[in-house]
Amino acid sequence: MNIKGIKKRWVFNSLGATIGIFALIIISFLVIVRGYFYSGIRQTLFARSNELYSIFKGCLSQNDLKFEDIAKIYVDNFSDDDVMDLFIINSKGDVIMSSSGFLPNKFETMPDYIQAKQSESGLGIWEGRSFFDEKIMAVTKCIYNENSEYIGAIRYIVSMEEANSRIVWSSFALTIIGALIVLFMGVSGVYFIKSIVNPINDVCVKAKQIAKGDFHIKIEKKYDDEIGELIDIINYMAQELDASEKLKNEFISSISHELRTPLTAIKGWAETMQYCETTDETIKKGTVIIAKEATRLSGIVEELLDFSGIRDKRMSLIKEKIDVLAELGEAVYMFKDRAKEENKTLIYNEPKSLLPVMGDKNRLRQVFINIIDNALKYTSDGGGVSVTAGENESMVYITVTDNGCGIPAEHLPNVTKKFYKANYLKRGSGIGLAIVDEIVALHGGKLNIISEESFGTTVTIELPIYNEG
C-alpha cells in the first residue's frame, strides 16, 4: 500500500496510537505481574522468618538447648524444601546446614545476611543472582539470645526462574493477543481506508476529466454515506455543467444569428446606396432600415452588457421615488405601431393612479419593454396582448397577458435561467428574462409566470409600494 495522504495519517495516527497503547499495556502488565509474583514470594519468605522466634525460643537463654541442635531439627522437619532452600548460619557466619543437603560455595556472597546483621530488626532481603547465575530472592533472619548476643541465622532462598518464566510467558501471550488485535485492526483498517481512498481517487480522476470539459462523466456510487453524497453532488454538478455548456453553445449560436441578421441588412443597404443608382426614396428606405437594425444591434449589446453585470454582481440601481404608470405607459406606447404592423392588438387597461415605488425608472422601463416585447414575439398574427396594473396593501403589480403559443410545462421552470430559450424558432438571445428576473429581485419584487401551451402566457411583476418611513 502506498503510504501517503489519508493512508499515511491513518497509519501514524490510528494504527500507531494503537500499537503505542498496546506497548504501554504490555509494559504495565509486566510491571504489575512481576510485582504480584515477587510480592507474593517476599511475603511468603517473611512469614517463614516470623515463625523462627517460637521455634528457637528454647535456645534464647544460655542454659537451654544449643542453636545447632534446634536448627538440625528444624531442617529435618522443613516441609517447603521443594520450593525453597534453607540455610543454617552459625555465630561465625558459616553455613553449617541446608535443607537440600548441599552447602553453598564458599565464594558465594550473601548480601541479605550482611543486611540482617546490620539491621535493628535482624532481617535482610536481597534479589540477585547466585554463584551459579541463577536469579534468586533470599531472606535472612538473625537470632539473638536474651543478652542480645548473636547466636546464628536462618536464610531462606527461593529461585525466581519459574516466576520469571511465568511472567515472560504471560507477557508473550499478551503480546500475541495484542499483535493479533493490531493485525485485525490493520486488515480491517486497510479495507476501510480503501473504501474511502479508492472512491476519492476515482472522484479525483473523474473531476479532472470534468475540469477538462468532459461533462458526460458519471462516477459510480457504491456507498450511501458522505462519499456517496459527494459523488451524487459531483455527478449532479457534471450534469448541470453539461446542461449549461449546451445552453451556452446554443446561446452563442443564437446570438451569432441575432447579430448576423441586422448586420447583413445594414451591410446590404449600405452597399446598395454606395454602389447602385439610388433614388431619394431608396435612400430614405435604406437609412430607415439601417437605423432600425442598428437600434436592434444596440439592444442586443445592451442585453449582453446587462447580463455581464449580473454575473459579475456589478449591476447597480439608481433608486428614487417614481411613478410606475408613467414608465409603463411609455413602454406600451413604444409597441403600439409594431403591434399594428404585425396585425396584433395591444390593449392597455390603465388605472387612474398607482402608489409610487422606490426604484430605478430606467431599469423598470427595461423590464416592461422586455416583457411586452416577448408577449408580442410569441403571439401569432391576429392575436392580442393586454397590459393591466393595480395594487394591494403592500405591492404594485403589472400584468402582461398574451394569447400566443404559450410555454410547455417542462420549459416553464427554466425560462428565467441564463441562455435558456423555450422556442429557438423565435429571435432573441435567451437572456432577456434572466435580466428581468434579476432587476425585479433587486427591487425587492417578484416575477411570476403562468403559461399553458397553445393558450398563452401571463407574466406578473410585483413591486413593493414606497414606504416613506
Solvent accessible surface area in square Angstrom, and as a share of the most:
residue,aa,sasa,rsa
1,M,104,0.46
2,N,95,0.49
3,I,77,0.39
4,K,131,0.56
5,G,44,0.43
6,I,56,0.28
7,K,29,0.12
8,K,102,0.43
9,R,143,0.52
10,W,37,0.13
11,V,38,0.22
12,F,132,0.55
13,N,94,0.48
14,S,49,0.32
15,L,31,0.15
16,G,32,0.31
17,A,53,0.41
18,T,19,0.11
19,I,87,0.44
20,G,39,0.37
21,I,102,0.52
22,F,36,0.15
23,A,45,0.35
24,L,117,0.58
25,I,81,0.41
26,I,31,0.15
27,I,102,0.52
28,S,46,0.30
29,F,61,0.25
30,L,64,0.32
31,V,99,0.57
32,I,121,0.62
33,V,20,0.11
34,R,105,0.38
35,G,36,0.35
36,Y,160,0.61
37,F,45,0.19
38,Y,5,0.02
39,S,45,0.29
40,G,39,0.37
41,I,33,0.17
42,R,68,0.25
43,Q,108,0.48
44,T,65,0.38
45,L,0,0.00
46,F,49,0.20
47,A,58,0.45
48,R,37,0.14
49,S,1,0.01
50,N,112,0.57
51,E,57,0.26
52,L,2,0.01
53,Y,158,0.60
54,S,69,0.44
55,I,57,0.29
56,F,1,0.00
57,K,126,0.54
58,G,27,0.26
59,C,8,0.05
60,L,32,0.16
61,S,26,0.17
62,Q,129,0.57
63,N,147,0.75
64,D,74,0.38
65,L,115,0.57
66,K,144,0.61
67,F,11,0.04
68,E,73,0.33
69,D,73,0.38
70,I,14,0.07
71,A,0,0.00
72,K,112,0.48
73,I,101,0.51
74,Y,17,0.07
75,V,21,0.12
76,D,98,0.51
77,N,111,0.57
78,F,14,0.06
79,S,90,0.58
80,D,39,0.20
81,D,76,0.39
82,D,120,0.62
83,V,90,0.52
84,M,9,0.04
85,D,53,0.27
86,L,0,0.00
87,F,19,0.08
88,I,0,0.00
89,I,0,0.00
90,N,23,0.12
91,S,62,0.40
92,K,171,0.73
93,G,19,0.19
94,D,77,0.40
95,V,25,0.14
96,I,54,0.27
97,M,40,0.18
98,S,11,0.07
99,S,24,0.16
100,S,55,0.36
101,G,62,0.59
102,F,160,0.67
103,L,104,0.52
104,P,32,0.20
105,N,53,0.27
106,K,174,0.74
107,F,141,0.59
108,E,34,0.15
109,T,93,0.54
110,M,29,0.13
111,P,46,0.29
112,D,0,0.00
113,Y,24,0.09
114,I,96,0.49
115,Q,82,0.37
116,A,0,0.00
117,K,83,0.35
118,Q,145,0.65
119,S,35,0.23
120,E,186,0.84
121,S,75,0.49
122,G,1,0.01
123,L,48,0.24
124,G,1,0.01
125,I,47,0.24
126,W,58,0.20
127,E,59,0.26
128,G,12,0.12
129,R,133,0.49
130,S,19,0.12
131,F,103,0.43
132,F,154,0.64
133,D,95,0.49
134,E,65,0.29
135,K,40,0.17
136,I,5,0.03
137,M,0,0.00
138,A,0,0.00
139,V,0,0.00
140,T,0,0.00
141,K,52,0.22
142,C,5,0.03
143,I,13,0.07
144,Y,76,0.29
145,N,16,0.08
146,E,120,0.54
147,N,81,0.42
148,S,89,0.58
149,E,86,0.39
150,Y,39,0.15
151,I,32,0.16
152,G,0,0.00
153,A,0,0.00
154,I,0,0.00
155,R,1,0.00
156,Y,0,0.00
157,I,18,0.09
158,V,17,0.09
159,S,47,0.30
160,M,0,0.00
161,E,78,0.35
162,E,112,0.50
163,A,8,0.06
164,N,40,0.20
165,S,49,0.32
166,R,130,0.47
167,I,10,0.05
168,V,93,0.53
169,W,164,0.58
170,S,40,0.26
171,S,11,0.07
172,F,107,0.45
173,A,50,0.39
174,L,40,0.20
175,T,57,0.33
176,I,76,0.38
177,I,95,0.48
178,G,3,0.03
179,A,54,0.42
180,L,107,0.53
181,I,70,0.35
182,V,26,0.15
183,L,111,0.55
184,F,146,0.61
185,M,67,0.30
186,G,14,0.13
187,V,96,0.55
188,S,48,0.31
189,G,8,0.07
190,V,46,0.26
191,Y,155,0.59
192,F,116,0.48
193,I,5,0.02
194,K,93,0.39
195,S,23,0.15
196,I,39,0.20
197,V,17,0.10
198,N,81,0.41
199,P,16,0.10
200,I,53,0.27
201,N,75,0.38
202,D,49,0.25
203,V,11,0.06
204,C,60,0.36
205,V,84,0.48
206,K,45,0.19
207,A,36,0.28
208,K,135,0.57
209,Q,63,0.28
210,I,8,0.04
211,A,91,0.71
212,K,178,0.76
213,G,41,0.40
214,D,59,0.30
215,F,32,0.13
216,H,145,0.65
217,I,30,0.15
218,K,156,0.66
219,I,2,0.01
220,E,120,0.54
221,K,84,0.36
222,K,140,0.59
223,Y,82,0.31
224,D,136,0.71
225,D,63,0.33
226,E,136,0.61
227,I,23,0.12
228,G,1,0.01
229,E,106,0.47
230,L,74,0.37
231,I,4,0.02
232,D,61,0.31
233,I,98,0.50
234,I,17,0.09
235,N,21,0.11
236,Y,133,0.50
237,M,80,0.36
238,A,1,0.01
239,Q,119,0.53
240,E,70,0.32
241,L,68,0.34
242,D,24,0.12
243,A,44,0.34
244,S,43,0.28
245,E,57,0.26
246,K,110,0.47
247,L,30,0.15
248,K,79,0.33
249,N,76,0.39
250,E,70,0.31
251,F,21,0.09
252,I,87,0.44
253,S,72,0.47
254,S,14,0.09
255,I,15,0.08
256,S,42,0.27
257,H,107,0.48
258,E,7,0.03
259,L,52,0.26
260,R,140,0.51
261,T,54,0.32
262,P,0,0.00
263,L,95,0.47
264,T,84,0.49
265,A,29,0.22
266,I,36,0.18
267,K,129,0.55
268,G,33,0.32
269,W,58,0.20
270,A,42,0.32
271,E,74,0.33
272,T,44,0.26
273,M,49,0.22
274,Q,124,0.55
275,Y,161,0.61
276,C,76,0.45
277,E,182,0.81
278,T,41,0.24
279,T,86,0.50
280,D,121,0.63
281,E,137,0.62
282,T,40,0.23
283,I,72,0.36
284,K,143,0.61
285,K,117,0.50
286,G,0,0.00
287,T,64,0.37
288,V,87,0.50
289,I,43,0.22
290,I,41,0.21
291,A,59,0.45
292,K,130,0.55
293,E,19,0.09
294,A,45,0.35
295,T,95,0.55
296,R,69,0.25
297,L,28,0.14
298,S,59,0.38
299,G,37,0.35
300,I,15,0.08
301,V,69,0.40
302,E,92,0.41
303,E,38,0.17
304,L,55,0.27
305,L,108,0.54
306,D,13,0.07
307,F,18,0.07
308,S,40,0.26
309,G,6,0.06
310,I,27,0.14
311,R,145,0.53
312,D,82,0.43
313,K,175,0.74
314,R,148,0.54
315,M,25,0.11
316,S,85,0.55
317,L,38,0.19
318,I,140,0.71
319,K,93,0.40
320,E,78,0.35
321,K,109,0.46
322,I,14,0.07
323,D,75,0.39
324,V,1,0.01
325,L,15,0.07
326,A,57,0.44
327,E,17,0.07
328,L,0,0.00
329,G,22,0.21
330,E,85,0.38
331,A,0,0.00
332,V,3,0.01
333,Y,166,0.63
334,M,106,0.47
335,F,15,0.06
336,K,72,0.30
337,D,99,0.51
338,R,46,0.17
339,A,3,0.02
340,K,154,0.65
341,E,139,0.62
342,E,63,0.28
343,N,95,0.49
344,K,24,0.10
345,T,77,0.45
346,L,14,0.07
347,I,95,0.48
348,Y,42,0.16
349,N,77,0.39
350,E,105,0.47
351,P,35,0.22
352,K,209,0.89
353,S,82,0.53
354,L,19,0.10
355,L,83,0.41
356,P,37,0.23
357,V,2,0.01
358,M,78,0.35
359,G,0,0.00
360,D,10,0.05
361,K,82,0.35
362,N,87,0.45
363,R,53,0.19
364,L,1,0.00
365,R,50,0.18
366,Q,43,0.19
367,V,0,0.00
368,F,2,0.01
369,I,46,0.23
370,N,20,0.10
371,I,3,0.01
372,I,0,0.00
373,D,27,0.14
374,N,32,0.16
375,A,6,0.05
376,L,0,0.00
377,K,26,0.11
378,Y,53,0.20
379,T,4,0.02
380,S,78,0.50
381,D,106,0.55
382,G,56,0.54
383,G,12,0.12
384,G,15,0.14
385,V,3,0.02
386,S,34,0.22
387,V,0,0.00
388,T,44,0.26
389,A,14,0.11
390,G,11,0.11
391,E,74,0.33
392,N,86,0.44
393,E,179,0.80
394,S,67,0.43
395,M,35,0.16
396,V,0,0.00
397,Y,79,0.30
398,I,0,0.00
399,T,24,0.14
400,V,4,0.02
401,T,50,0.29
402,D,16,0.08
403,N,91,0.47
404,G,6,0.06
405,C,50,0.30
406,G,10,0.09
407,I,27,0.13
408,P,26,0.17
409,A,84,0.65
410,E,121,0.54
411,H,49,0.22
412,L,48,0.24
413,P,101,0.63
414,N,36,0.18
415,V,12,0.07
416,T,42,0.24
417,K,104,0.44
418,K,77,0.33
419,F,17,0.07
420,Y,36,0.14
421,K,17,0.07
422,A,34,0.26
423,N,41,0.21
424,Y,101,0.38
425,L,168,0.83
426,K,71,0.30
427,R,96,0.35
428,G,15,0.15
429,S,6,0.04
430,G,16,0.15
431,I,0,0.00
432,G,10,0.10
433,L,29,0.14
434,A,14,0.11
435,I,1,0.01
436,V,1,0.01
437,D,52,0.27
438,E,49,0.22
439,I,0,0.00
440,V,1,0.00
441,A,60,0.47
442,L,68,0.34
443,H,10,0.04
444,G,56,0.54
445,G,10,0.10
446,K,117,0.50
447,L,26,0.13
448,N,56,0.29
449,I,31,0.16
450,I,126,0.64
451,S,21,0.14
452,E,107,0.48
453,E,98,0.44
454,S,85,0.55
455,F,146,0.61
456,G,8,0.08
457,T,15,0.08
458,T,37,0.22
459,V,16,0.09
460,T,27,0.16
461,I,1,0.00
462,E,39,0.18
463,L,3,0.01
464,P,49,0.31
465,I,31,0.16
466,Y,57,0.22
467,N,122,0.63
468,E,141,0.63
469,G,106,1.02
